[in-house]
Amino acid sequence: MSDQGKRTVYVTGGAGYVGAALVPALLEAGYRVKVLDLFMFGDDVLDAHPGLELIKGDMRDRKLLERTIPGCDSVIHLACISNDPSFELDPALGKSINYDAFIDLVKVSKGSGVKRFIYASSSSVYGIKPDQNVTEDLPLEPLTDYSKYKAMCEDVLMKERSPGFTVLTVRPSTVCGYSRRLRLDVVVNILTNNAINTRKIKVFGGEQMRPNLHIDDMVRLYLEALEWDAAKIDGKIYNVGYHNFKVREIAEMVRNVVGPDIEIITTPTDDNRSYHVSSARIQRDLGFAAQRSLEDAVRDLQNAFKANLIPNSMTDDRYYNIKRMQRLHLR
């Protein structure tokens, strides 16, 4: 912790998949934390802590932002409708949360004296590239509304950049591994859940490249991003991916960890999206590199299953964004 003492970090979506792992790490590092979240996936994913303030509310409520952001030094923006199928359920809802509310969030943050704004964009903003390595220099060609608004938010943030308001955009690959607010609708976690509970892994296609990142590395990136020298990161955009494997290779990794009896069933698919994300720039500029493997993520999930931390994993909609949204009819 620097000489500013106990700084306060405002985390939108702090009760989400990454947030539920990040917030305890921030508290342990000595930060005070304010979490803004709808708590759609339960109120029990974050433990009470004297340095933690939970704000149950909607990011689209500008007055709520104006009331709760002042006094915060940094914002880490995680909240969004977080994948293509969930976004397509209600595109107008998705735009209102992922884009319209973002404009207010950035303006209120800047106007409230926030010094550092860290935005979780997505590697999906690149679309499908023929290039061997997808670097930050390539043009953005988002294929869906979800990725289009992610890209547009990057522009919004960059326009608000000014002395004293440091902005950093990261484009993470798909996060994997265990969290108290677990998602079982992302590729490594899906395959692990199926392997453990059905002893079968279904692979659609299999030759597509899918970049992934262990959740512990994602959390560590945000912790380090709060401490990096402002001059080094201001206005920068970085990929954070590291582990680029074919879906077939991920399935084989899961089998290697879970057990040789796992049957891998391959079926054709028309979803041939495939990309290899390069994370060389952030390693070169800031010395950040992944420390945990996809096998580590599978082992962490396996241990959580053994400890009965993931009950009803095949049926409970708390693990599946689109199913929970369909049930709650979020508006």
C-alpha positions as CSV (number, residue, x, y, z in Angstrom):
1,M,0.0,0.0,0.0
2,S,1.5,3.4,-1.0
3,D,1.8,6.5,1.1
4,Q,-1.8,7.4,0.4
5,G,-2.8,5.1,3.2
6,K,-6.0,3.0,2.9
7,R,-7.3,4.0,-0.5
8,T,-10.9,3.2,-1.6
9,V,-11.6,1.2,-4.7
10,Y,-15.1,1.2,-6.3
11,V,-15.8,-2.1,-8.0
12,T,-18.8,-2.4,-10.3
13,G,-20.0,-6.0,-10.6
14,G,-18.0,-6.8,-7.5
15,A,-20.3,-9.8,-6.7
16,G,-19.8,-11.3,-10.1
17,Y,-17.5,-14.1,-11.2
18,V,-14.2,-12.1,-11.2
19,G,-15.5,-9.6,-8.6
20,A,-16.1,-12.3,-6.0
21,A,-12.5,-13.3,-6.2
22,L,-11.1,-9.8,-6.6
23,V,-12.9,-8.0,-3.7
24,P,-11.5,-10.3,-0.9
25,A,-8.0,-9.9,-2.5
26,L,-8.4,-6.1,-2.4
27,L,-9.4,-6.1,1.2
28,E,-6.5,-8.4,2.1
29,A,-4.2,-6.0,0.4
30,G,-5.4,-3.2,2.7
31,Y,-7.8,-1.3,0.4
32,R,-11.3,-0.2,1.4
33,V,-13.8,-1.4,-1.2
34,K,-17.2,-0.3,-2.3
35,V,-19.1,-2.8,-4.4
36,L,-22.0,-1.8,-6.7
37,D,-23.9,-4.8,-7.9
38,L,-27.5,-6.0,-8.5
39,F,-26.6,-9.3,-6.6
40,M,-28.5,-11.3,-9.2
41,F,-26.5,-14.4,-8.3
42,G,-26.9,-14.1,-4.6
43,D,-25.9,-12.0,-1.6
44,D,-23.7,-14.7,-0.1
45,V,-20.6,-14.5,-2.4
46,L,-18.9,-11.8,-0.3
47,D,-18.2,-12.0,3.4
48,A,-18.8,-9.1,5.7
49,H,-15.6,-7.0,6.3
50,P,-15.1,-3.7,8.1
51,G,-13.4,-2.3,5.0
52,L,-16.3,-3.4,2.6
53,E,-19.4,-1.5,1.7
54,L,-22.0,-3.3,-0.4
55,I,-24.3,-1.2,-2.5
56,K,-27.2,-3.1,-3.9
57,G,-28.3,-1.0,-6.9
58,D,-28.4,-0.5,-10.6
59,M,-25.4,1.1,-12.4
60,R,-27.9,2.9,-14.7
61,D,-29.0,5.0,-11.7
62,R,-26.8,8.1,-12.2
63,K,-27.9,9.6,-8.8
64,L,-26.8,6.5,-7.1
65,L,-23.4,6.8,-8.7
66,E,-23.2,10.5,-7.7
67,R,-24.0,9.5,-4.2
68,T,-21.6,6.6,-3.8
69,I,-18.5,7.3,-5.9
70,P,-17.2,10.4,-4.2
71,G,-14.3,9.6,-1.9
72,C,-13.1,6.7,-4.1
73,D,-9.6,6.9,-5.5
74,S,-10.0,4.2,-8.2
75,V,-12.8,2.5,-10.1
76,I,-12.5,-1.1,-11.5
77,H,-15.4,-1.5,-13.9
78,L,-16.4,-5.2,-14.3
79,A,-20.2,-5.0,-14.4
80,C,-21.9,-5.8,-17.7
81,I,-24.2,-8.2,-19.5
82,S,-21.3,-10.6,-20.0
83,N,-21.6,-12.7,-23.1
84,D,-23.2,-12.8,-26.5
85,P,-26.2,-15.1,-25.7
86,S,-27.1,-13.1,-22.5
87,F,-26.8,-9.8,-24.5
88,E,-29.0,-11.1,-27.3
89,L,-31.8,-12.0,-24.8
90,D,-32.6,-8.3,-24.7
91,P,-30.4,-6.1,-26.9
92,A,-31.9,-2.8,-25.6
93,L,-31.2,-3.9,-22.0
94,G,-27.7,-4.9,-22.9
95,K,-27.0,-1.5,-24.5
96,S,-28.5,0.4,-21.5
97,I,-26.1,-1.5,-19.1
98,N,-23.0,-2.1,-21.2
99,Y,-22.9,1.2,-23.0
100,D,-25.3,4.0,-21.9
101,A,-24.6,3.5,-18.2
102,F,-20.8,3.4,-18.9
103,I,-20.9,7.0,-20.2
104,D,-22.4,8.2,-16.9
105,L,-20.1,6.0,-14.8
106,V,-17.0,7.5,-16.4
107,K,-18.3,11.1,-16.2
108,V,-19.4,10.8,-12.6
109,S,-16.1,9.1,-11.7
110,K,-14.0,11.8,-13.3
111,G,-16.2,14.5,-11.7
112,S,-16.0,12.9,-8.3
113,G,-12.2,13.1,-8.2
114,V,-11.4,9.4,-9.1
115,K,-7.8,9.3,-10.1
116,R,-7.6,5.9,-11.9
117,F,-10.3,4.1,-14.0
118,I,-9.6,0.5,-15.0
119,Y,-12.0,-0.9,-17.6
120,A,-12.5,-4.6,-18.3
121,S,-13.1,-4.7,-22.1
122,S,-12.9,-8.0,-24.0
123,S,-10.7,-9.8,-26.5
124,S,-13.9,-10.4,-28.5
125,V,-13.6,-6.8,-29.8
126,Y,-11.2,-8.1,-32.5
127,G,-13.7,-10.3,-34.2
128,I,-12.2,-13.2,-36.2
129,K,-8.7,-12.5,-37.4
130,P,-6.6,-14.5,-39.9
131,D,-3.5,-13.3,-38.2
132,Q,-1.3,-15.8,-36.3
133,N,-1.2,-13.5,-33.3
134,V,-3.9,-11.0,-32.4
135,T,-2.1,-7.9,-31.1
136,E,-3.4,-4.6,-29.8
137,D,-2.3,-3.0,-33.1
138,L,-4.9,-4.8,-35.2
139,P,-8.2,-3.0,-36.1
140,L,-11.3,-3.9,-34.1
141,E,-14.0,-5.8,-36.0
142,P,-16.6,-6.8,-33.4
143,L,-19.1,-9.3,-34.7
144,T,-21.8,-8.9,-32.1
145,D,-23.6,-6.2,-30.2
146,Y,-21.9,-7.3,-27.0
147,S,-18.4,-6.9,-28.5
148,K,-19.4,-3.7,-30.4
149,Y,-20.4,-1.9,-27.2
150,K,-17.3,-3.2,-25.4
151,A,-15.3,-1.5,-28.2
152,M,-17.3,1.7,-28.1
153,C,-16.8,2.0,-24.3
154,E,-13.0,2.0,-24.9
155,D,-13.5,5.1,-27.1
156,V,-15.7,6.8,-24.5
157,L,-13.0,6.2,-21.8
158,M,-10.2,7.4,-24.0
159,K,-12.0,10.7,-24.7
160,E,-12.4,11.4,-21.0
161,R,-8.7,10.8,-20.3
162,S,-7.2,14.0,-18.8
163,P,-4.4,15.0,-16.3
164,G,-5.3,13.4,-12.9
165,F,-7.7,11.0,-14.5
166,T,-5.6,8.0,-15.5
167,V,-7.4,5.4,-17.7
168,L,-6.4,1.8,-18.5
169,T,-8.3,-0.7,-20.7
170,V,-7.6,-4.4,-20.5
171,R,-8.9,-6.9,-23.0
172,P,-9.1,-10.2,-21.1
173,S,-9.5,-13.6,-22.6
174,T,-12.1,-15.9,-21.2
175,V,-11.5,-16.3,-17.5
176,C,-11.6,-19.8,-15.9
177,G,-11.3,-21.5,-12.6
178,Y,-13.1,-21.4,-9.2
179,S,-14.9,-18.4,-7.7
180,R,-17.6,-18.2,-5.0
181,R,-19.8,-16.7,-7.7
182,L,-19.0,-19.5,-10.2
183,R,-19.7,-19.5,-13.9
184,L,-20.2,-22.9,-15.5
185,D,-20.9,-21.4,-18.9
186,V,-17.3,-20.6,-20.0
187,V,-15.3,-23.2,-21.9
188,V,-12.8,-24.6,-19.4
189,N,-15.4,-24.6,-16.6
190,I,-18.0,-26.2,-18.8
191,L,-15.7,-29.1,-19.9
192,T,-14.6,-29.7,-16.3
193,N,-18.2,-29.7,-14.9
194,N,-19.2,-32.2,-17.5
195,A,-16.1,-34.4,-17.0
196,I,-16.6,-34.6,-13.3
197,N,-20.4,-35.1,-13.3
198,T,-21.1,-37.1,-16.4
199,R,-17.6,-38.5,-17.2
200,K,-18.2,-37.3,-20.7
201,I,-16.9,-34.1,-22.5
202,K,-18.8,-32.9,-25.6
203,V,-16.6,-30.9,-28.0
204,F,-18.2,-29.0,-30.8
205,G,-15.6,-28.8,-33.6
206,G,-12.5,-28.8,-31.6
207,E,-10.0,-27.1,-33.8
208,Q,-11.0,-23.6,-32.8
209,M,-8.4,-21.6,-30.8
210,R,-9.8,-20.3,-27.5
211,P,-7.7,-17.9,-25.4
212,N,-8.2,-18.4,-21.6
213,L,-6.8,-16.9,-18.4
214,H,-6.8,-18.3,-14.8
215,I,-9.0,-16.2,-12.5
216,D,-6.1,-15.8,-10.0
217,D,-4.1,-14.1,-12.7
218,M,-7.0,-11.8,-13.6
219,V,-7.3,-10.8,-10.0
220,R,-3.6,-10.2,-9.7
221,L,-3.6,-8.0,-12.8
222,Y,-6.2,-5.7,-11.2
223,L,-4.3,-5.5,-8.0
224,E,-1.1,-4.6,-9.8
225,A,-2.9,-2.1,-12.1
226,L,-3.8,-0.1,-9.0
227,E,-0.1,0.2,-8.1
228,W,1.5,0.7,-11.6
229,D,2.9,4.2,-12.2
230,A,0.2,6.3,-13.8
231,A,2.5,7.6,-16.5
232,K,3.2,4.1,-17.7
233,I,-0.4,3.0,-18.0
234,D,-2.4,6.1,-18.8
235,G,-4.3,5.7,-22.1
236,K,-2.9,2.2,-22.6
237,I,-4.8,-0.8,-23.9
238,Y,-3.5,-4.3,-23.2
239,N,-4.5,-7.9,-24.1
240,V,-4.5,-10.3,-21.1
241,G,-4.7,-13.8,-22.5
242,Y,-1.7,-16.0,-22.4
243,H,-3.2,-19.5,-22.7
244,N,-4.1,-20.1,-26.4
245,F,-5.3,-23.7,-27.0
246,K,-7.6,-25.5,-29.3
247,V,-10.9,-26.6,-27.7
248,R,-9.8,-30.2,-28.4
249,E,-6.6,-29.6,-26.5
250,I,-8.5,-28.1,-23.5
251,A,-10.7,-31.2,-23.4
252,E,-7.6,-33.4,-23.3
253,M,-6.2,-31.3,-20.5
254,V,-9.4,-31.7,-18.5
255,R,-9.3,-35.5,-19.0
256,N,-5.6,-35.6,-17.9
257,V,-6.6,-33.9,-14.6
258,V,-10.0,-35.5,-13.9
259,G,-9.3,-39.1,-15.1
260,P,-8.4,-41.3,-18.0
261,D,-12.0,-42.8,-18.1
262,I,-13.4,-39.5,-19.4
263,E,-14.9,-39.9,-22.8
264,I,-14.4,-37.1,-25.3
265,I,-17.2,-36.9,-27.9
266,T,-16.6,-34.6,-30.9
267,T,-19.4,-33.3,-33.0
268,P,-19.3,-30.9,-36.0
269,T,-20.1,-27.2,-35.4
270,D,-20.7,-24.2,-37.6
271,D,-19.1,-22.0,-34.9
272,N,-15.6,-21.8,-36.2
273,R,-14.6,-18.6,-34.4
274,S,-10.9,-19.0,-33.6
275,Y,-8.2,-16.6,-32.5
276,H,-4.8,-16.5,-30.9
277,V,-4.4,-13.5,-28.6
278,S,-0.9,-12.2,-28.0
279,S,-0.2,-10.9,-24.5
280,A,3.4,-10.0,-25.3
281,R,2.9,-6.2,-24.9
282,I,1.8,-6.1,-21.3
283,Q,4.6,-8.5,-20.4
284,R,7.1,-6.3,-22.2
285,D,5.8,-2.9,-20.9
286,L,4.8,-3.9,-17.4
287,G,6.3,-7.2,-16.6
288,F,2.9,-8.9,-16.2
289,A,2.7,-12.6,-17.1
290,A,0.3,-15.4,-16.2
291,Q,1.5,-17.6,-13.4
292,R,-1.3,-20.2,-13.3
293,S,-2.2,-22.8,-16.0
294,L,-5.5,-24.1,-17.3
295,E,-4.7,-27.4,-15.6
296,D,-4.5,-25.4,-12.3
297,A,-8.0,-24.0,-13.0
298,V,-9.3,-27.6,-13.6
299,R,-7.7,-28.8,-10.4
300,D,-9.1,-25.9,-8.4
301,L,-12.6,-26.7,-9.8
302,Q,-12.1,-30.4,-9.0
303,N,-11.1,-29.6,-5.4
304,A,-14.2,-27.3,-5.1
305,F,-16.4,-30.2,-6.3
306,K,-14.8,-32.6,-3.8
307,A,-15.5,-30.1,-1.0
308,N,-19.2,-29.8,-2.0
309,L,-18.7,-26.1,-2.8
310,I,-20.6,-26.4,-6.2
311,P,-23.9,-28.1,-5.4
312,N,-26.4,-28.9,-8.2
313,S,-23.9,-27.8,-10.8
314,M,-25.8,-29.2,-13.8
315,T,-29.2,-27.7,-12.9
316,D,-28.9,-24.6,-10.7
317,D,-29.3,-21.5,-12.8
318,R,-26.9,-19.5,-10.5
319,Y,-24.0,-20.9,-12.5
320,Y,-25.4,-19.9,-15.9
321,N,-25.8,-16.3,-16.8
322,I,-28.4,-16.6,-19.5
323,K,-30.6,-19.0,-17.5
324,R,-30.6,-16.7,-14.4
325,M,-31.4,-13.7,-16.6
326,Q,-34.3,-15.5,-18.3
327,R,-35.8,-16.4,-14.9
328,L,-35.4,-12.9,-13.3
329,H,-36.6,-11.0,-16.4
330,L,-34.1,-8.1,-15.7
331,R,-35.3,-4.8,-17.2
